């Protein structure tokens, strides 16, 4: 988990960053890694890693390989590899993933399905 935490904190290792002053609605598709620091509402689809920053607020159906959450998410998260919830994250969502990591201090309300596929 420390390797992923390093990636979350070092924005130079992330392909694209959506800044904190940006509000976006719609469908967002990307291939590699993306960090959202602002607000997003809609649908996110990716084969890569989605990083949800500490100050961000997301209301979306998310489908990605790895989803790392430090901010707030409402909706549904499906990850083909892993969902990570870091300290002070707030997730009100249904989770589907083969691996879920929850750091002490994170808040999760919803259903959780550990799906091996």
C-alpha positions in Angstrom: 0.0 0.0 0.0 2.9 2.4 0.6 3.8 2.3 -3.1 0.3 3.4 -4.1 0.3 6.1 -1.4 3.5 7.6 -2.9 1.8 7.7 -6.3 -1.3 9.5 -4.9 0.9 12.2 -3.2 3.4 12.7 -6.2 1.4 14.3 -9.0 4.5 14.1 -11.3 3.8 10.4 -11.6 0.2 10.9 -12.7 -0.6 11.3 -16.4 -3.5 13.9 -16.0 -4.6 16.0 -13.1 -8.0 17.9 -13.0 -7.4 20.9 -10.7 -9.4 21.8 -7.6 -11.1 24.8 -9.3 -12.6 22.7 -12.1 -16.2 21.3 -12.0 -17.0 18.7 -14.7 -20.2 16.9 -15.7 -20.6 14.1 -18.2 -18.7 10.9 -19.1 -15.0 10.8 -18.5 -12.8 8.2 -20.2 -9.1 7.7 -19.9 -6.5 5.0 -20.3 -3.6 5.5 -17.8 -3.8 7.5 -14.6 -6.0 10.5 -13.6 -6.3 12.5 -10.4 -9.4 14.5 -9.8 -8.9 17.4 -7.3 -12.1 19.3 -8.2 -15.8 18.2 -8.5 -17.2 15.7 -10.9 -20.7 14.4 -11.7 -21.5 11.7 -14.2 -19.7 8.5 -15.3 -16.0 7.5 -15.2 -14.7 4.7 -17.3 -11.0 3.5 -17.4 -8.6 0.6 -17.6 -6.2 2.7 -15.5 -6.0 4.2 -12.0 -8.4 6.9 -10.8 -7.1 8.9 -7.9 -9.7 11.0 -6.0 -8.0 13.8 -4.2 -8.6 14.9 -0.6 -10.7 18.0 -1.4 -12.6 16.5 -4.3 -16.3 15.6 -4.4 -17.4 13.0 -6.9 -21.0 11.9 -7.7 -20.6 9.2 -10.3 -20.7 5.6 -11.4 -17.0 4.7 -11.5 -15.5 1.8 -13.4 -11.7 1.6 -13.4 -8.8 -0.9 -12.7 -7.7 0.8 -9.4 -9.7 3.5 -7.6 -7.8 5.4 -4.8 -10.0 7.6 -2.7 -8.9 10.4 -0.3 -12.0 12.7 -0.9 -15.7 12.2 -1.1 -17.5 9.8 -3.4 -21.3 9.2 -3.9 -22.5 6.6 -6.4 -21.1 3.2 -7.4 -17.5 2.1 -7.7 -16.4 -1.0 -9.6 -12.7 -1.7 -9.8 -11.2 -4.7 -11.7 -8.1 -4.8 -9.4 -8.5 -2.7 -6.2 -10.3 0.0 -4.3 -8.3 2.0 -1.7 -9.9 4.2 0.9 -7.4 6.5 2.6 -7.7 8.4 5.9 -10.5 11.0 6.0 -12.1 9.7 2.8 -16.0 9.6 2.8 -17.6 7.0 0.5 -21.4 6.7 0.2 -21.4 4.1 -2.6 -21.7 0.5 -3.5 -18.3 -1.2 -4.0 -17.5 -4.1 -6.3 -13.8 -5.2 -6.4 -11.7 -8.3 -5.8 -9.5 -6.3 -3.3 -10.6 -3.5 -0.9 -8.2 -1.7 1.4 -9.6 0.6 4.1 -7.3 2.8 6.1 -8.2 3.7 9.6 -10.1 7.0 9.7 -12.0 6.4 6.4 -15.8 6.4 6.3 -17.8 3.9 4.2 -21.5 3.6 3.9 -22.9 1.2 1.3 -22.7 -2.4 0.2 -19.5 -4.2 -0.6 -19.1 -7.2 -3.0 -15.7 -8.9 -3.2 -15.9 -10.1 -6.8 -12.9 -12.2 -8.0 -13.6 -11.5 -11.7 
